Amino acid sequence: MDFKGLALDAFQVEAIEAIERGESVIVSAPTGAGKTVIAEFAIEKALRQGKEIIYTAPIKALSNQKYRDFSTDYPDQVGILTGDVILNADAPVLIMTTEIFRNIIFDSGERLKNVEAVIFDEIHYINDIQRGTVWEESIIFAPQHISFVCLSATIPNFNEFADWMRGVRHKKIHTIVETRRPVPLKTSIWVPGFGFRDMKFLQKLEHETLMDRKKSRGRKFDLEPLVYHLRREDLMPCIFFHFSRLGCQSLALRFKGLNLLSSAERNRALTLYDESCERFGVTERANAIQMRGLVKNGVAYHHAGVLPAIKDILERLYTLGLIKLLFTTETFAVGMNLPAKSVVFENVMKHDGISFRYLTAREFQQMAGRAGRRGIDEVGYAISVINPLDFSVEGLKGTFAREVEDIESQFSLSYSSLLNLYDRFSDKIFDVCERSFNNFKNVYQVELLRERMRRMADDVQQLRKQDCLHGDFSQIERFLDLRKEFFKYTDQINKSRRGKKKRGSFELREKIEAVKNSLNDIQCQQCKRKKHCIGVMKKIRRHEQELSFMGEEAVEVENTQRMGIARRLELLRNLDYLNDDGLLPRGKIASQIFGYELQFTELYFEGMFEDLDEEGLCLLVSCIIFESRRGVPRRRIKEKNLQWIIDQADRTVRHLRNLEQQAGLPNRVDPLDTGMADTVIAWCRGANFEDLRAAHLDDGDLVRNFRLIVDFMRQMKRAINEPMFRDKVDRCVKLIYRDVVDAEAQLQTQV
């Protein structure tokens, strides 16, 4: 079967045939196997039938890339919604982040009436601790007429996930697992000072260098031999992963003089780079000037701190083969159609915000999967650099494991989601929420647990039925209880002697004598089977104790989710967001805000947003949505009148956080953060971007946070149906959404 001039693989044909039959599909296949073709067929089918289709992606960069790609293939039929970008919103093919799709489900079911299908690219993001719940909510609550096309890298518990989806969706779900990579992947280990080695060498080295390791933490090793090897063996283009921005930049500058382009390639690269920078208006940015010095030799770095416009330019140059050595963080590996001949890991450990840990097998495979260009390379190469003085063979085994980790449910409804569900389902909200993947897994766990309990209870019953020479096996139970009492009293006597305390010893001796007499009355005392019966009764008691623990565990597993929801609903009830009849005014507004909903609602009802001018409103929103990096000290705003505004708001937010703690709930209400306040004020007053100074923030961080402010203010405008307020919010958006911050203008320039 051919599609768009491509000869399709068997798994692609199988998926396309299922989509043609109107079924949902879940496709698990390695990175680079060609899952996008399946999505493109679903799009063409929807357009052919006059239907609408939605393509969701986990990150905005991937959404933007798909918008550019699909706009070329389907002119004037593609739109994009990502919060900070709204283009052609009524198009039949809509690209959006998964959060936007979830919000549409809760906001307006009518809007999805003509939607034929939703494509979930990178569906394994359901495993993401912070954002995974959004995928789960979308699958559970989307209208049942919608089909899903779920595309993913390898999922070990694929069948479990598919069974859960079958339980919550009415349409037939067809599952496809493809394990073969179109371009085989060769993985290898490179040890500075030793070259290419294997795990046996590392096991020996680990034993020999055990004493030197802690001294070597943070030591830098010479990577030049490896990079020269890549060039000599024609293993470029190469994606070189480093898990810190500074590290990416430092490495790129270290290899700045490495000439990887021919004269013709250099001229073409610089011409395209200069023209693109001019078009985007970033030519004079310091970041752009520094990058130009790298690009001319085929080298670049790419991370979240780089200006989005420059990242887009680099991605285009990379696609054209004009960047041969790209130093980047792991975000470059998420779904972007930018493969390489080789992938190098500067380290297979990363800092997760708390401590350093080894990459999971899923993370490693996701990034290593970028190696090998279909139709170009016969083999892809993934090379891991291992610090010879700081590694763990056991940790490396987990990273290099063939089987990746199971995906787990991260279902955890926000206050906004709870309000929307309560508005639709009232007290039945608990039953609805029990459709989560988490509950599906819990039900299975409880069933296994209760089956174990049934078997153990049968064992106890059989043990109690054993023959007793004296007619009643339970006598041994009385014997053990009395013996326990005897040892307890004798122990107390011994303690009183050591402490020279005679008070109470007479009463203890009387109790001991009484226990002895009772023991002598029991026939077990002289029975020849006493030892055997004691062993049986101890086993019975262990089983009964384990049964009690398992029963408590089963009840906890069954009720944990329900109890958490109940506590949060009670908090919302106490805050006057809802009552038995439904949502109250506060609840109706909060249900329209996804993220920081309680902070905004409480401050709005206190009149703060109404009283503030545009500059003050932008400032307050920035303090609500911004989060400083760990360890960065909080700063006060220079202008006292503006700091007073934040102090007023902070009291309200701290009160909300205290209420959560009193209710026994984890804090979902984030504190206000003034880390970007002075920068926002300067931007609102017309400062040029290159003149902005924000501590601990790169250019890309500034742009991203400005866009988050715009996204949040658009939500505010949708939630408050009051003309004067909406007009003021529009004026605020204009203050922020200009120059390099204007994502819509940037995206339109590229198409």
C-alpha positions, 0 to 999 in steps of 0.5 A: 500500500502506498500513501503520499508516494511512500511504500508503507510498512505492515503496521502502518497499513494495519493502523490505516485500515482500522482508521478507515473502519472508524475505529480508534487505534493505539500504536506503539512503535520505536522512535523514527518508525513512521508513526506520523504517516498514520496521523496524516492519513487520519487528517486526510480521511477527516477532510475527505468526509467534511469532518474536523480533526484535532492534533495534540502535542505535548509541547508547544514547539512540536505544535508549532512544527506540526502547524508549519508542516501541515500548513504546507500540505493542507493550505488554509485548512490548518489552525493552531491553538496553544494559549499564546498562539491563536491562528485560524481557529475555525479550521477543520484541522486544528493543532493544539496542546493537550491542555487546550483540548482538555479545556475545550472538553470542559468549556464547550462540548458543542465545539466538538460536535463535528470532530471526527478524531483526535490524534494524541502524539506521544501518548506515553506523556500520560506518565508525566508526573506534572502533566500526565493527568491532562491526557487521562482527563481528555480520554475519559471526558471527551465526547464518545463519538470522537475516535482517538489515534494514539501514537507512542514509543514503546509501552511495556504495559500496552495491553493494560493501557488498551484495556483501560481505554476500552473501558472508558471509550465506546468505540472499538479500539484497535491495538498495534505493536511494532518493535522493529526499527527501520534503521537499526540502532547500535549503542556503545560506551565511550570512557574518557581516557580509555575509548570505546569499552563495554560493561565488563570493562566498567564492572572491573573499573568500578571495583578498581576506582571505588576509593577515588570516586567522591574526589572526582565529582564534577571533574571535566573530561576531554571530549575532543577525541570523541568529537574527532572520531565522529567527524573522521568516521562520518557520524554526523549530523550528531545530536549531543545531549547535555542536561544543563543549558550552560553545559550545552553552550559551553561545549558548543563554544569549545568546538566553535573552531571545528570547521564542519562545513564546506565553503558552499555549505557555509555560504548557504548557512550564513545566508539563510541564518542572516535572512531569517534573523532579519525577518524575525527582527533578532539580528542584533540580539546578543544570542543571535550574534553569538550563534552566528559565530557557531553556525558558520562552522556547522555547530550550534546549541539549542535549549529552552533559554534560547530565543524561540525565533533563533531556535526555529532558525536552528531547527530549519538549518539542521533539517537542511543539513547545515548544522552537523554538531548540535549540543542540546538538552533533552527537550529536543528529543520530544517528537521533533522530526529532526533525526541524526546519524549519531546521538551522544550522551555527555552523561547518562545522569541528570538532576531531577530538581532534587538530586542526580539520578540515572536516566530511565530506560524510557528517557534513554530510548526516547533520546537515542531513538533520534539516531538513524535517518530513514532512507539515508542511514543503514545504522544509527549510533548512540554513544554514552560517555561514562565518567570513569571515576563516577559511575555505578554499573547497577545504575547503568544497567537500569538505563540501558535495559531493553524493557522500558518502565510501565506507564503509570497513572498520574490522575490528579484533578485540578480545582478547575477540573473538579468544578467542571465535573461537579457542574456536570455530574454533581454527587456522581462525580466520584463514580465518574472519577473512578474511570481513571487509569489509576483506579483501573489499575487499583481495581486490578490490584484489589482483586489480586489482593482479595484473591490472596486473602481468600486463599489465605483465609482458606489456609487458616480454616484448614489449619484450625481443622487439624486434629487435636488429641484433646478434642479442641485445637483452640486450647493451644491458642489459650496456652500461648496467650497465657505463656505470653502473659507469664513472660510479660510479668516475669520481665516486669519483675526483673526490671523492678529488681534492677531498679531496686523498686519493690513496690508492686512486686508482690502483686506481680508474683501473685499474677505469675502464680495465677498464670502458672495455675491456669497453664497447668490446667490446660491439657496442652502443657504435657501433650506430646504434640505441643511443639507441633501445635504451637507451630501451627498456631503461630502460623495461623496468627501470622496469617491472620495478622497478614489478612488484617494488613491486606484488608486495610490495604485493600480499603485504602487503595479503594478509597484513597482517590475518593477521599482526596476528592471529597476533601477538596470538594469540602474545601471548595464548599467552605470557600463558597465555590459550590453547594448542593445545587451546583456551582456558585459565582466563585465556582463558575469563574474558577471553572473557566481558569485552568491553572492558578484558578483559586488565586485569581478567583479570590483576588478578583472577588476582593476587587484587586483586578478591578482596581488595578491599572494595566501596569499593576494588572500585568505585574500581579499576573506575573507574580501569580504565574511565575516560579523562580528556580530552586534556590533563587532568593525572593526579591522585593519590588523596587517601587513601594506602591507596587510592592504594596499591591503584591503584599495585599495579594500575598495575604490572600494567597497565603490564607488559601495555602493555610486552608489546604494544609488544615484540610490535610491536602497537598498545596496546589495553590502556589505562592506569589513570586516577584522574581520577574516583577521588575522585568515585567514593569520595564517591559510594560513601560516600553523597554527594548528586549535587549535592555531587559535584565532578569536575574537567573533568566535566559532570553528564552525564559523571558519570552516563555514567561511573557507568553504565559502571562498572555495565555493567562490573561486570555483565560481571565477575559474568557472567564469574566463577561464584563466589557470594561474588564475585558477591554482592560485585559486587551490593553494589557495583552497589547503591552506584553505581546509585542516584538519577540514575544509575539508568537503569532507573528513569528509563526506566520512569518515561517509559514 
